[in-house]
């Protein structure tokens, strides 16, 4: 048949498409800022419907049940490892969610301390808005300045989101040791539209560097970070920016990179 071009102006990525049972709507999930949301497009009108996920955080691997009445999806947030959840599919969104699996129950059942995690935004030198994920130290106290670790994601077309992290840059490990951690979604990152992702073409290092350092300056100005106790790390492209930082400022006391 004749191909149909839909959503020419949709400025985010497309995930795995899923057909509604009636064959009139196509659904997909994709990152939007520091969370993952579910989207739908009506096949006849081309109208876009944003189905914000029933739980804020990293949601992925969405599937519809065979009868089309239930969503099944994975979910993780900064204090909960990934699990499978289900929710009734309703015209105006989702019904009550039900947890289907219980991976790593000790994290939720035992008295495990976590630092508060939130999305923050700041203004870069060009007047643009940059977003990142900030993890506070455990038992954070207003008015106290804390050492900072800047953890820079790779890609660069990747993004840090509100999910449970247990890998190389586990901010909660640092939070337990009294550090704040900033994970900046600098220009070059996905989840913020094509312009944000491609701005660094032809100027790979300087724009991302500005976005990262203005985020650091924002935390210092907010009274959260001790500017004399800062370190930086990164993987892949984040390692490239770590190397760039090493040769362009002496503000950090320690630096490491991961390939």
Secondary structure, 3 states (H helix, E strand, C coil): CCCCCCCCCCCCCCCCCEECCCCCEEEEEEEECCEEEEEEEECCCCCEEEECCCCCCEEEEEEECCCCCEEEEEEEECCEEEEEEEEEEECCEEEEEEECCCCCCHHHHCCCCCCCEEEEEEECCCCCEEEEEEECCCCCCCCCCEEEEEEECCCCCCCCCCCCCCCCCCHHHHHHCCEEEEEEECCCCCCCCHHHHHCCCCCHHHHHHHHHHHHHHHHHHCCCEEEEEEEEEEECHHHHHHHHHHHHCCCCCEEEEEC
